Amino acid sequence: MIKLIEMFRYNPNIPIEKQDEHYLNYTTNALNLPLLRSMSGLLAYRQGRIVEAYRNDFNDPKPIPINPPYHRYAEVVFRDREAMLANMLSPEALKPYYADHVHFMETDVASSLVSYIAEEHEVEV
């Protein structure tokens, strides 16, 4: 299993409630879901808002609260790398998403959106 994890920051000039509303109602329902439903090899889609963040210095177990560097994340899970590459990383396919970013995302600074590709292995507990 492989997943694309995207993390992004909200625009500091737009109220968070307005950005949440746009992202959850328009971006998710009008853009994300129709495209995701058409993808072969898609196993799951998850999204969330970061509510707390901590760091640990010098391997000290005492957590130190920090301001989260990102406000939201989305995970798109595929059965394999080939399915992910075929569906998600085409600049042409991503154009409508990037055009929508100005409504809820900080777009005028570097690294306001980061993407990670992760192989996932489930461990039985």
Secondary structure, DSSP 8 states (H G I E B T S, - for coil): -EEEEEEE---TTS-HHHHHHIIIIIIIIIIIHHHHHT-TTEEEEEEEE---EEE-STT-SS-EEE--S-SEEEEEEESSHHHHHHHH--HHHHHHHHHHGGGTS--SSTTSEEEEEEE------
